[in-house]
Amino acid sequence: MIRSMTGFGQSVSNSGSLAIAVEIKSLNSKFLDLSLRLPRKFSEKELELRTWVADKLERGKISVSIDYQQTGRPEVVQRYNEELFIAYYMELKRLADRVLATTDSIFQIALSSPDVAIANGKEELDPAEWENVRSLIGEAIEKCESFRLAEGKSLEKKLIDYIETIRKGLFAVEEIDPKRIEKIRSRIKGNVKELFGGEGYDANRLEQEIIFYIEKLDIHEERVRLRTHLDYFIKGLSDKQSSGKKLGFIAQEIGREINTIGSKANDAQMQQQVVMMKEELEKIKEQLNNVL
């Protein structure tokens, strides 16, 4: 079963005082291109999250966004050195009294004095809070995977249709092939007779040369290999482990056999079928760009 690299998953939680929304988007890419947008308090979990998402989603241009909003009354986290503030205030008040100055602004001056406001350290992450967020991330990943599987089914149907169209072209080539060989034989003999007349050439030698020439145009092996590759491609679509790269390699082999048939065709009808098969193969390659 194949999976698309295109996916989307979203999960939300709203407890009244806290709203969390996790969103995961995935697009096609040859490699894993992962971008994370996390609140600062979850920054320590970035490596863990990257490993987890890479293991689950494997490949693609993936973006993970976590929106974390506290909707309740905010908690005061700023702290002050009270003893130092009082010392500044008393000293400023003493100096103001000495010069009979107003004390209106002393409070603000003391509050903004050096080291009165204590710089906040790194905000600690509550393990229970992280588990809640982690659960939402897991839910979003599952939804993204479900999206990918649904898209994969749609891609699988298209790919099967393209392969079966190529198979019909191969059937047509197999029907044309005997007639093509006879046409080539008749054309060569006709040209020789026209050039040398009824006599003047060795018929046995001519027949040997015709056989040698036709052997160069023989496409039996290419037809057999192409049929095998088509069957292998269909089998690959139903593998438990999705592999766009594997299918891509098979598609290359399909293309190799089609090109060889085209180079040996020497027949207008067969060339038409080759062109049609190449068109279908290009459609397959385009779709495989989005297969995981």
N, C-alpha and C positions, 0 to 999 in steps of 0.2 A: 504493500500500500504506500503510495507516494504522498508526500506532504509538500504543500506550497511554502515558500519563504514569506509570503504575504500573510500577515496575521494582525489581529488586534484583540486585546483583552483589557478589561477594566473592572475594578472592584472598589467599593466605597464602604465607609463605616462612619456613622454619625451618632455619637453618644449624648449629644446635647451640649456638652462642654468641649468636645473635641471632634473635628471632622477630618477624616483621612481619605484620600483618593489615590489609588494606584492605577497607572495607565501604562500599558506596554504596546508598542507599535513595532512591526517587523516588515521590512522590505527586502527585495532580493539583492544579494551581494555574493561575490565569489568567496569571501572570507567572512569571519565574524567581525563586525564593526559595532561595538557596544558602547552606548553613551548613557550615563546615569545622571539624573537630576534629583539630588537628595537634600533634605534639610540638614543644616550643619550638625545637629545633634546625632544624626545617623552616619556621619562621615567615617566613624571607626568600623562600620559594617560594610564599607564599600567593597573591599577585597572579597569578603564572604559572599556578598550579593553578586559580584561579577562572576565568581566561580560557579555559583548556583545557576544563574541565568544561562551561562555558556554551556553548562552540562545539560540543561533542559531544552534549550532552543537551538543549540549547536552552531547554526550559521545564519547569516543575513545581516542587514543593517538594522540593528535593534536599538530602540530607545526606551528607557525605563524612567518614568517620572513619578515622584511621590510628593503629593501636595498635603501638607500637614498644617491644619489651622486650629488654634485654640479659640473656641467661640464663647467660653465662659469668662468669668472675671479673671483678669490676668494676675498672676502671682508676682509680688514684688521680689525681685532677685538682687537689686542693687544694695550693697552693704557699705557702712561707713565706720571709720575708726572714731568712736565717740570720745575717747579720752583725748586723742589728738585734737579733735574739733574743739572740745572745751578749752584745752590749753591755748589754742590759737585765739579763740573768742575772748578769753579772759585777758590775754596779753594785749589784744587789739583794743579792748574796752579800757584797760589801764592807760594805754597810750592816748586814747581819745579823751579821757578824763584829765590827763595832764595838760592837754592843750585846749581843753574846753570845746572839743569838736563834737558834732552830732554822732550818735551811735546807730543811725538808721540802717546803714549799709554793712555794719560789722558782721551780721549773721551770714550774709551772702559771701562776703570776703573770706570768712573762716571756713565756710562750707566748700569753697573752691580752692582752698589752700592745698599745697602738696601733700599727697598721701592720705588725705582725709577720706576721699572716695576710694574704696577697696576694689581693685579691678577684679571682675568676675573671671574665675578660672573656666576651664572647659566644662560645659554643662554635662552632667552625668546622665547616661541613658538608663532608664529603668528597664530591667530585663523583661518584665511583664509587658511593658509598652512595646518593646521591640518584637516580642512574640506575636502581639496583635498585628503589628505592621507586617511581619513576616508571613502571617497567615493570609493577609490580604494580597501580598505579592504572589504567594503560591496560587491563590484563586485566580489572579490575573494571568499567570502563566498558563494555567489549565485552560482558561477561556481562549487565550491566544493559540494554544495547541489545537483546540477544537476548531477554531477558525481555519487554521492551516490544513487540518484534515479535510474539512469541507471544501476548501479551495482545491486541495489535492485530488479529490474525487472528480471535480469538474475538469481539472487538467488531465486526469487519467482518461476520461471519456474522449477528450479531444485527441490525445496522443494515440489511442486505439484507433480512432477514425482515420487519422493520418497514415498509420501503419497499414491498415486494411486497404486504403487507397493505393499505397505503394504495392501491396500484395496483388491487387487487381492489375496494376501495371505490369507486374512480373508475369502474371498469367497470360496477359496479352502478348508479352515478349516471347513466351514459350510457344504460343500459337503461331506467331509470326516467324519464328526461327527456321523451321523446316522450309517454308516458302522462300525465305530470304536466301538460304543456301542454294536452292534450286535456281533462283533468279540470278545469283552471282555466277553459278556454273554456266547457265545459258548465255549470260552476257559475255563472259570471257570467250566461250566457244564462238559465239556470233561475231565478236570482234576479230578473232583470229581468222575465221573463214573469210570475213570481209577483206582482211588484209592480204591473206595468202591464197585465197580461192579454195576450190574444193580439194586441191592437192598442193603439195609443196610443204607439208608439215607432218611431223610424226604424231599421230593420234595418241599413241601410248604415252609418249613424252609429254604431250599436252595434258593428258589426264593426270599424270603424276604431278605436274606443276600446279594444276587446279586443286588437287588434293592438298598439296603443300600450302597453297595460298589460303584455302578454306580453313585449314587447321589453325592458322594464325588468327582467323576470325571466330573461332569456336568459343562460345560463351557458356558451355555446359557447366563448367566448374564455378563460374561467377554466379550462375543462376542458383546452383545448389547452396553456395555460401550465403547468397543474399536471402534465400528462404530461411536458412538456419539463423541468420542474424535477426530477421523479423520475428521469428518464434522466440528467440532469446530475449528480445526487447519486451515482448508481451509478458514473458515469464518474469522479467525484472520488475515490471509494474506491480506485480502481486507479491513481491518479496516483503517479508515482515519489516525489514529495515529499509527505509527510504534512502535511495542513493542517486541523486541527480547526476553526479560525476560518472558513476558506472553507466547509466543510461546514455550519457554524453559520449563515452568511449564506444558503446555499441553503435550509436548513431554515426560516428566517424567511419566505422567499418561498413555500415550500410552505404554510406556515401562513396566509399572506395569501390565497392562492387558495382554500384550504379554507374560511376564514372568509367570504369573499365568496360562495362557493357556498351556504354555510349561510344567509347573510342573504337570498339570493334564492330559496331552495328553495321555501318556501310549500307544503311537502309533507312529511307525517309520515315516509314511507319514506325519502325523501332525507335528512331530518334525522338519521335513525338512522345512515345511512352517514357523514354528516358527523361525528357524535359519535364513531363508531368511528375515523375517520381522525385526529381530534384526539387521541384517546387514544394512538394509535400514534406520532403526532408528538411527544407529550410524552415517550414512552419514548426516542425518538431524541435529543431535546434533553438528556435526562438522561445518556445514554451519551456524547454528544459532550463533556460536561464533562471526560471522562477521555481524550479524543483529543488527541494532540500537534498 
